[in-house]
């Protein structure tokens, strides 16, 4: 394998991993935000079931 081919492969792999990381971090952020909304809604409703779904 030539050095340039190997370098290209490594750079493409790095870019793919970076994109995956950004996607997963965004997803985790959305899950946390949704959980916080649900938790706040429960407290506001006095522990009763929220109308949020």
Backbone as XML, in Angstrom:
<?xml version="1.0"?>
<chain id="A" units="angstrom">
  <residue number="1" name="UNK">
    <atom name="N" x="0.854" y="-1.184" z="0.000"/>
    <atom name="CA" x="0.000" y="0.000" z="0.000"/>
    <atom name="C" x="0.892" y="1.236" z="0.000"/>
  </residue>
  <residue number="2" name="UNK">
    <atom name="N" x="0.597" y="2.140" z="-0.875"/>
    <atom name="CA" x="1.387" y="3.360" z="-0.939"/>
    <atom name="C" x="1.028" y="4.267" z="0.232"/>
  </residue>
  <residue number="3" name="UNK">
    <atom name="N" x="1.985" y="5.099" z="0.570"/>
    <atom name="CA" x="1.799" y="6.012" z="1.697"/>
    <atom name="C" x="0.623" y="6.949" z="1.447"/>
  </residue>
  <residue number="4" name="UNK">
    <atom name="N" x="0.494" y="7.455" z="0.233"/>
    <atom name="CA" x="-0.600" y="8.394" z="-0.059"/>
    <atom name="C" x="-1.965" y="7.711" z="0.061"/>
  </residue>
  <residue number="5" name="UNK">
    <atom name="N" x="-2.039" y="6.446" z="-0.357"/>
    <atom name="CA" x="-3.285" y="5.690" z="-0.240"/>
    <atom name="C" x="-3.630" y="5.459" z="1.221"/>
  </residue>
  <residue number="6" name="UNK">
    <atom name="N" x="-2.622" y="5.118" z="1.997"/>
    <atom name="CA" x="-2.833" y="4.881" z="3.422"/>
    <atom name="C" x="-3.270" y="6.166" z="4.123"/>
  </residue>
  <residue number="7" name="UNK">
    <atom name="N" x="-2.616" y="7.268" z="3.792"/>
    <atom name="CA" x="-2.968" y="8.555" z="4.391"/>
    <atom name="C" x="-4.403" y="8.946" z="4.030"/>
  </residue>
  <residue number="8" name="UNK">
    <atom name="N" x="-4.775" y="8.749" z="2.786"/>
    <atom name="CA" x="-6.143" y="9.049" z="2.349"/>
    <atom name="C" x="-7.151" y="8.221" z="3.140"/>
  </residue>
  <residue number="9" name="UNK">
    <atom name="N" x="-6.862" y="6.949" z="3.294"/>
    <atom name="CA" x="-7.746" y="6.063" z="4.061"/>
    <atom name="C" x="-7.878" y="6.539" z="5.511"/>
  </residue>
  <residue number="10" name="UNK">
    <atom name="N" x="-6.763" y="6.877" z="6.127"/>
    <atom name="CA" x="-6.788" y="7.327" z="7.519"/>
    <atom name="C" x="-7.550" y="8.643" z="7.675"/>
  </residue>
  <residue number="11" name="UNK">
    <atom name="N" x="-7.377" y="9.552" z="6.745"/>
    <atom name="CA" x="-8.096" y="10.829" z="6.808"/>
    <atom name="C" x="-9.599" y="10.631" z="6.615"/>
  </residue>
  <residue number="12" name="UNK">
    <atom name="N" x="-9.975" y="9.747" z="5.708"/>
    <atom name="CA" x="-11.395" y="9.459" z="5.496"/>
    <atom name="C" x="-12.004" y="8.800" z="6.732"/>
  </residue>
  <residue number="13" name="UNK">
    <atom name="N" x="-11.246" y="7.901" z="7.346"/>
    <atom name="CA" x="-11.716" y="7.247" z="8.567"/>
    <atom name="C" x="-11.889" y="8.262" z="9.685"/>
  </residue>
  <residue number="14" name="UNK">
    <atom name="N" x="-10.930" y="9.177" z="9.813"/>
    <atom name="CA" x="-11.015" y="10.219" z="10.841"/>
    <atom name="C" x="-12.250" y="11.089" z="10.629"/>
  </residue>
  <residue number="15" name="UNK">
    <atom name="N" x="-12.499" y="11.474" z="9.391"/>
    <atom name="CA" x="-13.665" y="12.305" z="9.083"/>
    <atom name="C" x="-14.969" y="11.576" z="9.404"/>
  </residue>
  <residue number="16" name="UNK">
    <atom name="N" x="-15.025" y="10.298" z="9.071"/>
    <atom name="CA" x="-16.230" y="9.514" z="9.353"/>
    <atom name="C" x="-16.460" y="9.405" z="10.856"/>
  </residue>
  <residue number="17" name="UNK">
    <atom name="N" x="-15.392" y="9.177" z="11.615"/>
    <atom name="CA" x="-15.523" y="9.081" z="13.070"/>
    <atom name="C" x="-15.954" y="10.415" z="13.677"/>
  </residue>
  <residue number="18" name="UNK">
    <atom name="N" x="-15.453" y="11.505" z="13.128"/>
    <atom name="CA" x="-15.842" y="12.831" z="13.616"/>
    <atom name="C" x="-17.325" y="13.075" z="13.362"/>
  </residue>
  <residue number="19" name="UNK">
    <atom name="N" x="-17.796" y="12.719" z="12.182"/>
    <atom name="CA" x="-19.217" y="12.888" z="11.862"/>
    <atom name="C" x="-20.082" y="12.029" z="12.773"/>
  </residue>
  <residue number="20" name="UNK">
    <atom name="N" x="-19.665" y="10.788" z="13.012"/>
    <atom name="CA" x="-20.403" y="9.909" z="13.919"/>
    <atom name="C" x="-20.475" y="10.511" z="15.313"/>
  </residue>
  <residue number="21" name="UNK">
    <atom name="N" x="-19.354" y="11.028" z="15.781"/>
    <atom name="CA" x="-19.296" y="11.627" z="17.111"/>
    <atom name="C" x="-20.247" y="12.810" z="17.219"/>
  </residue>
  <residue number="22" name="UNK">
    <atom name="N" x="-20.248" y="13.663" z="16.202"/>
    <atom name="CA" x="-21.140" y="14.825" z="16.212"/>
    <atom name="C" x="-22.600" y="14.390" z="16.211"/>
  </residue>
  <residue number="23" name="UNK">
    <atom name="N" x="-22.919" y="13.365" z="15.423"/>
    <atom name="CA" x="-24.291" y="12.858" z="15.359"/>
    <atom name="C" x="-24.721" y="12.293" z="16.704"/>
  </residue>
  <residue number="24" name="UNK">
    <atom name="N" x="-23.876" y="11.466" z="17.322"/>
    <atom name="CA" x="-24.218" y="10.865" z="18.606"/>
    <atom name="C" x="-24.341" y="11.921" z="19.694"/>
  </residue>
  <residue number="25" name="UNK">
    <atom name="N" x="-23.453" y="12.900" z="19.696"/>
    <atom name="CA" x="-23.524" y="13.962" z="20.702"/>
    <atom name="C" x="-24.807" y="14.770" z="20.558"/>
  </residue>
  <residue number="26" name="UNK">
    <atom name="N" x="-25.215" y="15.034" z="19.324"/>
    <atom name="CA" x="-26.471" y="15.757" z="19.092"/>
    <atom name="C" x="-27.656" y="14.929" z="19.589"/>
  </residue>
  <residue number="27" name="UNK">
    <atom name="N" x="-27.649" y="13.641" z="19.293"/>
    <atom name="CA" x="-28.726" y="12.758" z="19.729"/>
    <atom name="C" x="-28.812" y="12.707" z="21.249"/>
  </residue>
  <residue number="28" name="UNK">
    <atom name="N" x="-27.678" y="12.577" z="21.904"/>
    <atom name="CA" x="-27.654" y="12.546" z="23.366"/>
    <atom name="C" x="-28.181" y="13.859" z="23.931"/>
  </residue>
  <residue number="29" name="UNK">
    <atom name="N" x="-27.791" y="14.972" z="23.339"/>
    <atom name="CA" x="-28.283" y="16.274" z="23.782"/>
    <atom name="C" x="-29.793" y="16.374" z="23.663"/>
  </residue>
  <residue number="30" name="UNK">
    <atom name="N" x="-30.343" y="15.869" z="22.557"/>
    <atom name="CA" x="-31.791" y="15.894" z="22.365"/>
    <atom name="C" x="-32.492" y="15.005" z="23.381"/>
  </residue>
  <residue number="31" name="UNK">
    <atom name="N" x="-31.927" y="13.847" z="23.675"/>
    <atom name="CA" x="-32.520" y="12.951" z="24.671"/>
    <atom name="C" x="-32.518" y="13.583" z="26.059"/>
  </residue>
  <residue number="32" name="UNK">
    <atom name="N" x="-31.424" y="14.226" z="26.414"/>
    <atom name="CA" x="-31.327" y="14.888" z="27.718"/>
    <atom name="C" x="-32.332" y="16.032" z="27.803"/>
  </residue>
  <residue number="33" name="UNK">
    <atom name="N" x="-32.431" y="16.828" z="26.748"/>
    <atom name="CA" x="-33.376" y="17.952" z="26.742"/>
    <atom name="C" x="-34.807" y="17.447" z="26.884"/>
  </residue>
  <residue number="34" name="UNK">
    <atom name="N" x="-35.146" y="16.371" z="26.194"/>
    <atom name="CA" x="-36.494" y="15.809" z="26.288"/>
    <atom name="C" x="-36.764" y="15.280" z="27.693"/>
  </residue>
  <residue number="35" name="UNK">
    <atom name="N" x="-35.784" y="14.618" z="28.276"/>
    <atom name="CA" x="-35.950" y="14.105" z="29.638"/>
    <atom name="C" x="-36.145" y="15.253" z="30.625"/>
  </residue>
  <residue number="36" name="UNK">
    <atom name="N" x="-35.419" y="16.343" z="30.434"/>
    <atom name="CA" x="-35.579" y="17.503" z="31.314"/>
    <atom name="C" x="-36.970" y="18.109" z="31.166"/>
  </residue>
  <residue number="37" name="UNK">
    <atom name="N" x="-37.472" y="18.190" z="29.945"/>
    <atom name="CA" x="-38.826" y="18.718" z="29.722"/>
    <atom name="C" x="-39.857" y="17.851" z="30.434"/>
  </residue>
  <residue number="38" name="UNK">
    <atom name="N" x="-39.713" y="16.547" z="30.299"/>
    <atom name="CA" x="-40.669" y="15.632" z="30.928"/>
    <atom name="C" x="-40.585" y="15.726" z="32.450"/>
  </residue>
  <residue number="39" name="UNK">
    <atom name="N" x="-39.387" y="15.838" z="32.967"/>
    <atom name="CA" x="-39.206" y="15.950" z="34.412"/>
    <atom name="C" x="-39.833" y="17.240" z="34.930"/>
  </residue>
  <residue number="40" name="UNK">
    <atom name="N" x="-39.628" y="18.330" z="34.219"/>
    <atom name="CA" x="-40.205" y="19.615" z="34.604"/>
    <atom name="C" x="-41.727" y="19.558" z="34.523"/>
  </residue>
  <residue number="41" name="UNK">
    <atom name="N" x="-42.263" y="18.932" z="33.494"/>
    <atom name="CA" x="-43.713" y="18.828" z="33.328"/>
    <atom name="C" x="-44.326" y="18.034" z="34.480"/>
  </residue>
  <residue number="42" name="UNK">
    <atom name="N" x="-43.642" y="16.996" z="34.934"/>
    <atom name="CA" x="-44.157" y="16.206" z="36.059"/>
    <atom name="C" x="-44.185" y="17.034" z="37.328"/>
  </residue>
  <residue number="43" name="UNK">
    <atom name="N" x="-43.131" y="17.817" z="37.554"/>
    <atom name="CA" x="-43.087" y="18.650" z="38.755"/>
    <atom name="C" x="-44.170" y="19.716" z="38.723"/>
  </residue>
  <residue number="44" name="UNK">
    <atom name="N" x="-44.381" y="20.320" z="37.567"/>
    <atom name="CA" x="-45.396" y="21.367" z="37.426"/>
    <atom name="C" x="-46.789" y="20.779" z="37.635"/>
  </residue>
  <residue number="45" name="UNK">
    <atom name="N" x="-46.993" y="19.564" z="37.159"/>
    <atom name="CA" x="-48.297" y="18.914" z="37.282"/>
    <atom name="C" x="-48.486" y="18.302" z="38.665"/>
  </residue>
  <residue number="46" name="UNK">
    <atom name="N" x="-47.549" y="18.492" z="39.552"/>
    <atom name="CA" x="-47.675" y="17.945" z="40.903"/>
    <atom name="C" x="-47.552" y="16.444" z="40.953"/>
  </residue>
  <residue number="47" name="UNK">
    <atom name="N" x="-46.779" y="15.902" z="40.071"/>
    <atom name="CA" x="-46.560" y="14.463" z="40.068"/>
    <atom name="C" x="-47.617" y="13.707" z="39.290"/>
  </residue>
  <residue number="48" name="UNK">
    <atom name="N" x="-48.650" y="14.417" z="38.810"/>
    <atom name="CA" x="-49.678" y="13.764" z="38.009"/>
    <atom name="C" x="-49.124" y="13.497" z="36.622"/>
  </residue>
  <residue number="49" name="UNK">
    <atom name="N" x="-49.791" y="12.655" z="35.905"/>
    <atom name="CA" x="-49.378" y="12.347" z="34.545"/>
    <atom name="C" x="-49.456" y="13.583" z="33.676"/>
  </residue>
  <residue number="50" name="UNK">
    <atom name="N" x="-48.424" y="13.825" z="32.946"/>
    <atom name="CA" x="-48.361" y="14.989" z="32.065"/>
    <atom name="C" x="-49.140" y="14.722" z="30.787"/>
  </residue>
  <residue number="51" name="UNK">
    <atom name="N" x="-49.621" y="15.786" z="30.168"/>
    <atom name="CA" x="-50.294" y="15.639" z="28.878"/>
    <atom name="C" x="-49.292" y="15.583" z="27.740"/>
  </residue>
  <residue number="52" name="UNK">
    <atom name="N" x="-48.011" y="15.814" z="28.051"/>
    <atom name="CA" x="-46.972" y="15.717" z="27.026"/>
    <atom name="C" x="-46.744" y="14.265" z="26.676"/>
  </residue>
  <residue number="53" name="UNK">
    <atom name="N" x="-46.481" y="13.993" z="25.418"/>
    <atom name="CA" x="-46.188" y="12.615" z="25.045"/>
    <atom name="C" x="-44.821" y="12.510" z="24.454"/>
  </residue>
</chain>
